[in-house]
């Protein structure tokens, strides 16, 4: 029986169109966790000397491995919904035949778990948690994405908070980040919940037919868009207040300017949310993640100032 299963998998892998397999892993989505890992590394204030290989490994683990796995898992379990929303996707279009999409998801999960221990115990734990949430988000029986509140929370944590904390831990030679870094990671994860809501606008029709209660389905397009904007903005207000409290007023001003720019773009978004959600994710979200980096540098500057003060 085992040999028969292996033979079936081999035949399926031979039938895969590898260009379609690469599309299944959605490289465009890798940026967010890779960026968050980098922001976490910056926030640690530690010198990267001698850790460049670990940093590169962490970036690869966050994006092309764990995030890519989540995309493959999601596409397999969403193949019926995608047949309505995005029929040209590799699985519903037939470019990935049979169960090949599932086999890729399993193979990428195993590969991610094999690479993760190279980042140490925390790296492995973070990768395992991210993979667990990826499967829980898409696969039954949990299928967290059936409710936009839970599903978006799982994705936001995996995209922003978890890689931030991992990057900070790797640069600090395994020491977990302090309360300030954890606060920033949490706040940017909360804000990313709104980004995930905007991402659901493209699949409203299929979600309705398959009874997936995304927030645009639950609340309607306009209310979900207003909520997404509020959820994205309020955590950044808290970040600005924290940076100012930590004595990093220039960095607080920088995050404030980026937030103000986002608010101007939000006004255009709210005039036609469904049509402009993708546009906002390419513009306003870019400003959001730039603010993450500014906040990370603020924490780095605060640590350096404290170190100088302690040395004198």
VOBA-1610 file (N, C-alpha, C; in pm, whole numbers, padded with zeros to 5 digits, always signed):
BEGIN
Unk+00083-00121+00000Unk+00000+00000+00000Unk+00086+00126+00000Unk+00192+00126+00082Unk+00282+00242+00088Unk+00350+00265-00046Unk+00396+00155-00107Unk+00462+00165-00237Unk+00366+00219-00342Unk+00240+00178-00336Unk+00141+00226-00431Unk+00119+00376-00415Unk+00114+00422-00291Unk+00096+00566-00265Unk+00214+00646-00319Unk+00335+00595-00296Unk+00456+00662-00345Unk+00454+00670-00497Unk+00413+00560-00561Unk+00408+00558-00707Unk+00308+00661-00760Unk+00194+00672-00692Unk+00094+00770-00734Unk+00147+00912-00721Unk+00215+00939-00611Unk+00272+01072-00590Unk+00376+01103-00696Unk+00462+01005-00727Unk+00566+01025-00829Unk+00502+01055-00964Unk+00398+00979-01001Unk+00331+01004-01130Unk+00268+01141-01133Unk+00210+01180-01020Unk+00147+01311-01012Unk+00251+01422-01025Unk+00364+01407-00956Unk+00469+01509-00962Unk+00526+01521-01103Unk+00531+01407-01176Unk+00581+01411-01313Unk+00485+01487-01404Unk+00356+01487-01367Unk+00256+01554-01450Unk+00244+01703-01420Unk+00309+01748-01315Unk+00297+01887-01274Unk+00363+01981-01375Unk+00294+02089-01405Unk+00356+02197-01481Unk+00426+02288-01379Unk+00557+02290-01382Unk+00631+02355-01275Unk+00613+02506-01273Unk+00578+02562-01387Unk+00546+02704-01388Unk+00418+02729-01308Unk+00323+02638-01325Unk+00198+02650-01249Unk+00223+02626-01100Unk+00316+02535-01069Unk+00349+02508-00929Unk+00409+02632-00863Unk+00495+02701-00936Unk+00555+02825-00884Unk+00447+02930-00861Unk+00350+02937-00952Unk+00239+03032-00937Unk+00156+02996-00814Unk+00141+02866-00788Unk+00065+02821-00672Unk+00124+02877-00542Unk+00256+02890-00536Unk+00323+02937-00415Unk+00317+03088-00399Unk+00264+03159-00496Unk+00236+03304-00492Unk+00352+03386-00436Unk+00460+03400-00512Unk+00576+03476-00463Unk+00545+03618-00418Unk+00443+03681-00477Unk+00412+03819-00440Unk+00372+03830-00293Unk+00322+03722-00235Unk+00279+03725-00094Unk+00395+03707+00002Unk+00511+03667-00046Unk+00623+03638+00043Unk+00680+03765+00106Unk+00658+03879+00040Unk+00722+04003+00083Unk+00687+04038+00228Unk+00558+04027+00265Unk+00515+04074+00397Unk+00589+04006+00512Unk+00592+03872+00520Unk+00665+03810+00631Unk+00816+03829+00623Unk+00870+03836+00502Unk+01014+03861+00488Unk+01049+03999+00541Unk+00965+04098+00507Unk+00985+04235+00554Unk+00974+04241+00706Unk+00871+04173+00760Unk+00851+04174+00905Unk+00969+04108+00977Unk+01024+04002+00920Unk+01143+03940+00979Unk+01257+04040+00983Unk+01276+04112+00873Unk+01381+04213+00868Unk+01359+04324+00969Unk+01233+04368+00984Unk+01203+04473+01083Unk+01232+04425+01224Unk+01199+04301+01252Unk+01230+04244+01384Unk+01379+04241+01409Unk+01454+04203+01305Unk+01600+04199+01319Unk+01656+04338+01349Unk+01605+04439+01277Unk+01650+04576+01300Unk+01616+04621+01442Unk+01495+04587+01488Unk+01448+04633+01618Unk+01530+04578+01734Unk+01599+04467+01712Unk+01676+04406+01820Unk+01793+04494+01863Unk+01841+04578+01770Unk+01955+04663+01800Unk+02087+04590+01798Unk+02084+04459+01770Unk+02207+04379+01769Unk+02279+04394+01637Unk+02409+04385+01641Unk+02489+04390+01519Unk+02472+04261+01441Unk+02452+04272+01308Unk+02436+04150+01228Unk+02566+04077+01199Unk+02679+04131+01246Unk+02809+04070+01217Unk+02809+03922+01255Unk+02847+03839+01160Unk+02855+03695+01186Unk+02723+03624+01180Unk+02613+03698+01156Unk+02481+03634+01154Unk+02412+03650+01019Unk+02485+03689+00918Unk+02423+03713+00788Unk+02360+03587+00731Unk+02425+03474+00752Unk+02370+03349+00701Unk+02238+03316+00771Unk+02232+03340+00902Unk+02108+03316+00976Unk+01998+03410+00930Unk+02036+03536+00904Unk+01937+03634+00857Unk+01880+03589+00723Unk+01969+03550+00631Unk+01924+03504+00499Unk+01836+03381+00512Unk+01876+03291+00599Unk+01797+03170+00621Unk+01659+03204+00677Unk+01656+03299+00771Unk+01528+03340+00828Unk+01436+03402+00726Unk+01492+03485+00638Unk+01412+03548+00532Unk+01354+03442+00438Unk+01437+03344+00403Unk+01390+03236+00315Unk+01282+03153+00385Unk+01302+03125+00512Unk+01204+03047+00586Unk+01071+03121+00596Unk+01077+03252+00621Unk+00955+03331+00637Unk+00876+03341+00507Unk+00947+03359+00394Unk+00879+03382+00267Unk+00865+03260+00179Unk+00972+03219+00109Unk+00960+03110+00013Unk+00926+02973+00073Unk+00935+02960+00204Unk+00900+02831+00264Unk+00766+02836+00339Unk+00761+02901+00455Unk+00639+02897+00536Unk+00524+02971+00466Unk+00549+03093+00419Unk+00442+03167+00352Unk+00397+03096+00225Unk+00492+03045+00149Unk+00458+02972+00027Unk+00375+02848+00059Unk+00409+02781+00168Unk+00329+02665+00210Unk+00185+02706+00237Unk+00168+02817+00308Unk+00032+02862+00341Unk-00048+02890+00214Unk+00017+02942+00111Unk-00053+02971-00014Unk-00095+02843-00085Unk-00006+02743-00085Unk-00040+02616-00148Unk-00154+02546-00074Unk-00147+02548+00059Unk-00253+02488+00139Unk-00386+02557+00110Unk-00384+02690+00109Unk-00506+02766+00087Unk-00565+02740-00051Unk-00479+02734-00153Unk-00530+02711-00288Unk-00593+02573-00303Unk-00535+02474-00234Unk-00592+02340-00245Unk-00731+02334-00181Unk-00743+02385-00060Unk-00871+02375+00009Unk-00971+02481-00037Unk-00925+02577-00116Unk-01013+02679-00172Unk-01040+02658-00320Unk-01007+02542-00371Unk-01015+02522-00516Unk-01158+02540-00569Unk-01259+02504-00490Unk-01398+02522-00535Unk-01437+02669-00534Unk-01387+02743-00434Unk-01416+02887-00429Unk-01342+02958-00541Unk-01216+02920-00565Unk-01137+02983-00671Unk-01196+02955-00809Unk-01267+02844-00824Unk-01330+02814-00953Unk-01432+02922-00989Unk-01483+02992-00887Unk-01577+03103-00910Unk-01503+03236-00917Unk-01414+03260-00819Unk-01348+03391-00808Unk-01229+03406-00901Unk-01147+03302-00911Unk-01024+03309-00990Unk-01005+03177-01067Unk-01088+03153-01168Unk-01083+03025-01239Unk-00951+02998-01311Unk-00869+03101-01329Unk-00740+03082-01395Unk-00630+03036-01300Unk-00659+03026-01169Unk-00560+02977-01074Unk-00515+02836-01114Unk-00394+02795-01075Unk-00339+02667-01124Unk-00427+02545-01100Unk-00495+02537-00984Unk-00573+02416-00956Unk-00707+02416-01029Unk-00792+02518-01015Unk-00920+02512-01086Unk-00906+02513-01238Unk-00797+02570-01289Unk-00776+02573-01434Unk-00731+02438-01488Unk-00690+02347-01400Unk-00644+02215-01443Unk-00496+02208-01475Unk-00425+02320-01459Unk-00282+02317-01488Unk-00204+02237-01384Unk-00262+02221-01264Unk-00207+02130-01164Unk-00310+02019-01145Unk-00289+01906-01209Unk-00393+01803-01214Unk-00402+01721-01085Unk-00515+01653-01071Unk-00533+01559-00961Unk-00511+01623-00825Unk-00434+01553-00742Unk-00407+01601-00606Unk-00268+01664-00595Unk-00213+01706-00708Unk-00076+01759-00707Unk-00065+01884-00620Unk-00170+01968-00616Unk-00166+02086-00530Unk-00151+02048-00385Unk-00221+01943-00342Unk-00209+01895-00205Unk-00071+01839-00177Unk-00016+01765-00273Unk+00117+01708-00253Unk+00223+01817-00241Unk+00209+01925-00318Unk+00304+02036-00307Unk+00293+02099-00168Unk+00171+02117-00119Unk+00152+02176+00014Unk+00218+02089+00121Unk+00202+01958+00111Unk+00263+01866+00209Unk+00414+01870+00198Unk+00465+01866+00074Unk+00609+01866+00054Unk+00673+01994+00107Unk+00608+02109+00084Unk+00662+02237+00133Unk+00655+02247+00286Unk+00554+02185+00344Unk+00546+02179+00490Unk+00664+02102+00547Unk+00692+01987+00489Unk+00804+01904+00535Unk+00936+01976+00515Unk+00954+02040+00399Unk+01077+02113+00372Unk+01096+02227+00472Unk+00989+02299+00503Unk+00998+02409+00599Unk+01040+02359+00737Unk+00982+02248+00779Unk+01016+02191+00910Unk+01158+02136+00912Unk+01208+02096+00796Unk+01345+02046+00789Unk+01447+02159+00798Unk+01412+02275+00743Unk+01504+02390+00742Unk+01498+02466+00875Unk+01381+02474+00935Unk+01359+02558+01054Unk+01455+02533+01169Unk+01493+02409+01200Unk+01585+02389+01314Unk+01720+02459+01299Unk+01756+02496+01175Unk+01883+02566+01155Unk+01881+02705+01219Unk+01761+02756+01249Unk+01749+02885+01318Unk+01743+02869+01469Unk+01761+02749+01518Unk+01758+02726+01661Unk+01619+02688+01710Unk+01604+02664+01839Unk+01476+02620+01894Unk+01362+02717+01867Unk+01389+02849+01882Unk+01281+02944+01857Unk+01242+02946+01710Unk+01341+02938+01622Unk+01311+02936+01479Unk+01223+02818+01441Unk+01254+02703+01499Unk+01172+02585+01471Unk+01032+02602+01529Unk+01023+02652+01652Unk+00892+02670+01716Unk+00807+02769+01638Unk+00868+02879+01593Unk+00794+02981+01518Unk+00745+02925+01385Unk+00832+02850+01316Unk+00792+02791+01189Unk+00680+02690+01208Unk+00692+02607+01313Unk+00589+02508+01340Unk+00455+02574+01370Unk+00458+02684+01448Unk+00335+02756+01479Unk+00276+02818+01353Unk+00361+02877+01271Unk+00313+02937+01147Unk+00250+02835+01055Unk+00311+02718+01044Unk+00257+02613+00959Unk+00125+02558+01016Unk+00122+02545+01149Unk-00001+02498+01213Unk-00117+02594+01184Unk-00091+02725+01196Unk-00194+02824+01167Unk-00232+02824+01019Unk-00134+02798+00932Unk-00162+02794+00788Unk-00260+02682+00755Unk-00235+02565+00812Unk-00327+02453+00788Unk-00460+02476+00857Unk-00458+02531+00979Unk-00583+02556+01052Unk-00668+02661+00980Unk-00603+02756+00914Unk-00676+02861+00842Unk-00755+02803+00726Unk-00696+02710+00653Unk-00756+02664+00528Unk-00824+02528+00536Unk-00770+02438+00618Unk-00813+02298+00614Unk-00921+02268+00717Unk-01015+02182+00682Unk-01108+02134+00783Unk-01033+02043+00882Unk-01082+02028+01005Unk-01214+02072+01050Unk-01217+02218+01099Unk-01101+02277+01131Unk-01104+02413+01185Unk-01140+02516+01078Unk-01067+02515+00968Unk-01090+02609+00857Unk-01129+02747+00908Unk-01032+02810+00974Unk-01056+02939+01039Unk-01107+03045+00943Unk-01076+03032+00817Unk-01117+03134+00722Unk-01268+03137+00703Unk-01341+03040+00754Unk-01487+03043+00744Unk-01545+03160+00822Unk-01466+03217+00913Unk-01508+03336+00985Unk-01397+03441+00974Unk-01431+03556+00917Unk-01329+03657+00891Unk-01258+03708+01014Unk-01325+03708+01129Unk-01261+03757+01251Unk-01145+03666+01289Unk-01168+03535+01291Unk-01064+03440+01331Unk-00960+03421+01221Unk-01008+03403+01099Unk-00916+03376+00990Unk-00818+03489+00966Unk-00869+03612+00962Unk-00781+03726+00940Unk-00681+03744+01053Unk-00723+03711+01174Unk-00631+03721+01289Unk-00515+03624+01274Unk-00545+03500+01231Unk-00441+03400+01214Unk-00340+03444+01108Unk-00390+03496+00997Unk-00300+03538+00889Unk-00218+03659+00932Unk-00281+03755+00999Unk-00211+03876+01041Unk-00096+03843+01136Unk-00119+03750+01227Unk-00013+03709+01320Unk+00102+03645+01244Unk+00069+03559+01148Unk+00174+03489+01073Unk+00251+03582+00980Unk+00183+03685+00928Unk+00246+03775+00833Unk+00332+03881+00900Unk+00293+03926+01018Unk+00363+04039+01079Unk+00426+04005+01214Unk+00345+03965+01311Unk+00397+03946+01446Unk+00497+03834+01461Unk+00463+03717+01411Unk+00551+03601+01427Unk+00687+03619+01361Unk+00694+03663+01235Unk+00827+03685+01175Unk+00904+03799+01242Unk+00834+03903+01290Unk+00903+04012+01362Unk+00973+03955+01484Unk+00900+03880+01566Unk+00958+03824+01688Unk+01071+03727+01654Unk+01055+03651+01548Unk+01160+03557+01508Unk+01286+03631+01465Unk+01270+03736+01384Unk+01386+03813+01342Unk+01459+03876+01459Unk+01383+03931+01555Unk+01445+03991+01673Unk+01518+03887+01757Unk+01461+03769+01768Unk+01523+03663+01848Unk+01650+03611+01784Unk+01647+03592+01653Unk+01765+03542+01581Unk+01881+03639+01595Unk+01855+03769+01580Unk+01963+03868+01592Unk+02012+03883+01735Unk+01929+03849+01831Unk+01970+03859+01972Unk+02025+03726+02024Unk+02068+03642+01931Unk+02131+03515+01967Unk+02041+03428+02055Unk+01911+03428+02022Unk+01819+03340+02092Unk+01744+03402+02207Unk+01780+03525+02247Unk+01708+03591+02356Unk+01577+03650+02304Unk+01468+03620+02372Unk+01339+03671+02328Unk+01334+03825+02341Unk+01263+03892+02251Unk+01257+04038+02254Unk+01187+04090+02379Unk+01216+04216+02412Unk+01156+04276+02531Unk+01013+04321+02504Unk+00951+04379+02606Unk+00810+04418+02597Unk+00787+04524+02489Unk+00884+04612+02466Unk+00866+04715+02364Unk+00857+04654+02224Unk+00947+04563+02196Unk+00945+04498+02065Unk+00820+04413+02047Unk+00781+04343+02152Unk+00659+04262+02144Unk+00536+04350+02124Unk+00537+04468+02185Unk+00425+04561+02168Unk+00412+04605+02023Unk+00524+04638+01961Unk+00520+04680+01821Unk+00475+04564+01732Unk+00526+04445+01759Unk+00486+04328+01679Unk+00336+04305+01691Unk+00283+04318+01811Unk+00140+04297+01832Unk+00058+04404+01762Unk+00100+04530+01775Unk+00023+04638+01715Unk+00020+04627+01563Unk+00133+04594+01502Unk+00134+04581+01356Unk+00060+04457+01311Unk+00053+04354+01395Unk-00031+04238+01364Unk-00179+04276+01367Unk-00218+04355+01467Unk-00356+04400+01475Unk-00394+04482+01351Unk-00305+04571+01310Unk-00333+04651+01192Unk-00345+04568+01066Unk-00266+04461+01059Unk-00268+04375+00940Unk-00402+04303+00925Unk-00478+04292+01034Unk-00612+04234+01024Unk-00696+04313+00922Unk-00681+04444+00923Unk-00753+04526+00826Unk-00706+04502+00684Unk-00575+04481+00667Unk-00522+04451+00534Unk-00581+04321+00482Unk-00593+04221+00569Unk-00651+04093+00528Unk-00798+04110+00489Unk-00869+04200+00557Unk-01009+04225+00520Unk-01019+04281+00379Unk-00931+04374+00345Unk-00931+04429+00210Unk-00899+04320+00108Unk-00814+04227+00144Unk-00777+04119+00054Unk-00896+04029+00022Unk-00995+04025+00112Unk-01112+03940+00091Unk-01212+04000-00007Unk-01194+04126-00044Unk-01291+04189-00134Unk-01292+04123-00272Unk-01180+04066-00311Unk-01172+04008-00445Unk-01249+03876-00456Unk-01288+03817-00344Unk-01350+03684-00348Unk-01490+03682-00286Unk-01557+03796-00285Unk-01687+03805-00218Unk-01788+03709-00279Unk-01797+03702-00411Unk-01900+03619-00474Unk-01883+03471-00440Unk-01760+03421-00453Unk-01737+03281-00420Unk-01756+03252-00273Unk-01716+03347-00188Unk-01734+03329-00044Unk-01882+03320-00008Unk-01963+03402-00072Unk-02107+03395-00045Unk-02165+03261-00085Unk-02127+03213-00202Unk-02184+03088-00251Unk-02141+02968-00166Unk-02017+02973-00113Unk-01967+02861-00034Unk-01978+02888+00116Unk-02055+02992+00151Unk-02086+03022+00292Unk-01960+03043+00376Unk-01866+03116+00320Unk-01748+03159+00394Unk-01775+03301+00445Unk-01779+03315+00576Unk-01821+03441+00637Unk-01704+03537+00651Unk-01646+03577+00537Unk-01546+03683+00542Unk-01614+03811+00590Unk-01536+03908+00632Unk-01598+04030+00683Unk-01676+04108+00576Unk-01630+04113+00450Unk-01715+04177+00349Unk-01849+04106+00331Unk-01851+03973+00350Unk-01977+03899+00341Unk-02063+03927+00464Unk-02001+03926+00582Unk-02076+03947+00706Unk-02131+04089+00719Unk-02045+04187+00689Unk-02079+04326+00717Unk-02125+04404+00595Unk-02100+04351+00478Unk-02122+04428+00356Unk-01995+04501+00318Unk-01984+04536+00191Unk-01861+04595+00139Unk-01825+04726+00208Unk-01920+04817+00219Unk-01890+04950+00272Unk-01851+04945+00420Unk-01928+04872+00500Unk-01897+04864+00643Unk-01764+04793+00666Unk-01739+04687+00590Unk-01612+04615+00605Unk-01494+04704+00568Unk-01511+04787+00466Unk-01403+04878+00424Unk-01375+04981+00533Unk-01481+05038+00591Unk-01461+05136+00697Unk-01394+05071+00818Unk-01438+04951+00851Unk-01376+04880+00963Unk-01228+04852+00935Unk-01197+04808+00813Unk-01058+04778+00776Unk-00970+04902+00793Unk-01020+05016+00748Unk-00943+05140+00761Unk-00919+05174+00907Unk-01021+05159+00989Unk-01008+05188+01131Unk-00909+05093+01197Unk-00918+04966+01163Unk-00830+04865+01222Unk-00685+04887+01180Unk-00664+04936+01059Unk-00528+04964+01015Unk-00472+05090+01081Unk-00558+05189+01104Unk-00510+05318+01152Unk-00485+05321+01303Unk-00576+05266+01382Unk-00566+05280+01528Unk-00437+05221+01586Unk-00392+05102+01545Unk-00266+05052+01599Unk-00148+05144+01567Unk-00152+05209+01451Unk-00043+05300+01417Unk-00045+05424+01506Unk-00164+05467+01545Unk-00173+05578+01641Unk-00107+05537+01772Unk-00132+05412+01814Unk-00069+05362+01937Unk+00082+05353+01921Unk+00130+05312+01803Unk+00274+05306+01778Unk+00336+05445+01790Unk+00271+05545+01732Unk+00321+05683+01740Unk+00332+05728+01885Unk+00230+05698+01964Unk+00231+05736+02106Unk+00345+05667+02181Unk+00367+05538+02151Unk+00475+05464+02218Unk+00612+05519+02180Unk+00631+05547+02052Unk+00760+05600+02008Unk+00789+05733+02074Unk+00689+05817+02083Unk+00706+05946+02151Unk+00740+05924+02299Unk+00671+05829+02361Unk+00696+05799+02503Unk+00838+05748+02524Unk+00892+05676+02425Unk+01027+05621+02436Unk+01134+05723+02397Unk+01094+05846+02372Unk+01189+05951+02340Unk+01232+05955+02195Unk+01158+05889+02107Unk+01192+05886+01965Unk+01092+05970+01886Unk+01094+06100+01913Unk+00992+06189+01857Unk+01004+06202+01705Unk+01127+06202+01651Unk+01142+06213+01506Unk+01085+06090+01435Unk+01111+05973+01493Unk+01055+05851+01435Unk+00903+05851+01447Unk+00853+05901+01561Unk+00708+05911+01578Unk+00648+06003+01472Unk+00717+06112+01442Unk+00671+06204+01339Unk+00670+06135+01202Unk+00772+06053+01176Unk+00779+05981+01049Unk+00663+05884+01032Unk+00633+05807+01137Unk+00520+05715+01130Unk+00390+05794+01116Unk+00382+05909+01183Unk+00264+05993+01171Unk+00242+06043+01030Unk+00350+06084+00964Unk+00338+06132+00826Unk+00292+06019+00733Unk+00344+05900+00756Unk+00302+05785+00675Unk+00156+05751+00700Unk+00113+05762+00824Unk-00028+05736+00856Unk-00119+05841+00792Unk-00078+05966+00796Unk-00157+06072+00733Unk-00173+06045+00583Unk-00066+06001+00520Unk-00073+05967+00377Unk-00169+05852+00353Unk-00166+05754+00441Unk-00260+05642+00429Unk-00404+05690+00442Unk-00427+05780+00535Unk-00564+05831+00556Unk-00616+05901+00431Unk-00529+05973+00362Unk-00570+06039+00237Unk-00607+05935+00132Unk-00529+05828+00125Unk-00559+05720+00030Unk-00686+05646+00070Unk-00710+05635+00200Unk-00831+05566+00247Unk-00957+05638+00200Unk-00952+05769+00189Unk-01068+05843+00142Unk-01106+05801+00000Unk-01004+05780-00083Unk-01030+05733-00219Unk-01080+05588-00216Unk-01021+05508-00129Unk-01063+05367-00117Unk-01211+05357-00082Unk-01256+05436+00014Unk-01393+05425+00063Unk-01497+05471-00038Unk-01455+05542-00142Unk-01551+05582-00246Unk-01593+05464-00332Unk-01506+05363-00344Unk-01541+05240-00420Unk-01453+05127-00369Unk-01485+05073-00250Unk-01395+04978-00184Unk-01363+04854-00266Unk-01463+04793-00327Unk-01437+04668-00396Unk-01347+04689-00518Unk-01366+04798-00588Unk-01285+04824-00707Unk-01144+04870-00671Unk-01129+04936-00554Unk-01001+04997-00522Unk-00924+04924-00413Unk-00973+04810-00366Unk-00904+04737-00259Unk-00764+04694-00302Unk-00753+04640-00423Unk-00621+04597-00472Unk-00528+04716-00488Unk-00583+04828-00536Unk-00503+04950-00550Unk-00451+04995-00414Unk-00537+04991-00313Unk-00493+05036-00181Unk-00388+04941-00123Unk-00405+04811-00147Unk-00305+04717-00097Unk-00168+04739-00161Unk-00167+04799-00279Unk-00039+04828-00345Unk+00018+04963-00306Unk-00066+05052-00250Unk-00021+05187-00217Unk-00021+05209-00066Unk-00140+05209-00007Unk-00149+05233+00137Unk-00077+05130+00220Unk-00083+05004+00179Unk-00014+04899+00255Unk+00137+04916+00247Unk+00186+04968+00135Unk+00330+04996+00124Unk+00373+05100+00227Unk+00289+05201+00247Unk+00319+05302+00349Unk+00311+05241+00489Unk+00219+05149+00508Unk+00203+05081+00637Unk+00332+05007+00674Unk+00386+04930+00580Unk+00505+04851+00611Unk+00630+04939+00621Unk+00630+05052+00552Unk+00740+05148+00572Unk+00739+05201+00715Unk+00618+05223+00767Unk+00606+05264+00906Unk+00661+05160+01002Unk+00642+05032+00969Unk+00699+04924+01050Unk+00851+04940+01060Unk+00913+04968+00945Unk+01059+04981+00944Unk+01103+05103+01024Unk+01030+05213+01011Unk+01063+05333+01089Unk+01054+05302+01238Unk+00950+05230+01279Unk+00934+05193+01420Unk+01047+05101+01466Unk+01089+05010+01379Unk+01199+04921+01413Unk+01328+05000+01434Unk+01354+05097+01347Unk+01474+05182+01363Unk+01464+05267+01489Unk+01342+05308+01524Unk+01325+05385+01647Unk+01365+05302+01768Unk+01325+05176+01768Unk+01360+05090+01881Unk+01511+05063+01883Unk+01569+05048+01765Unk+01714+05030+01757Unk+01786+05153+01811Unk+01740+05272+01773Unk+01803+05395+01821Unk+01788+05409+01972Unk+01673+05370+02024Unk+01651+05377+02168Unk+01747+05286+02243Unk+01768+05166+02189Unk+01861+05072+02253Unk+02005+05125+02249Unk+02042+05181+02135Unk+02177+05234+02122Unk+02200+05350+02217Unk+02102+05437+02230Unk+02113+05550+02322Unk+02126+05503+02466Unk+02049+05399+02501Unk+02056+05344+02636Unk+02191+05280+02662Unk+02247+05217+02558Unk+02378+05154+02573Unk+02488+05257+02593Unk+02478+05367+02516Unk+02577+05475+02531Unk+02567+05536+02670Unk+02444+05559+02716Unk+02423+05619+02847Unk+02477+05528+02957Unk+02458+05398+02942Unk+02506+05303+03042Unk+02659+05298+03043Unk+02720+05314+02922Unk+02867+05309+02914Unk+02932+05432+02970Unk+02860+05544+02967Unk+02922+05667+03019Unk+02899+05680+03171
//
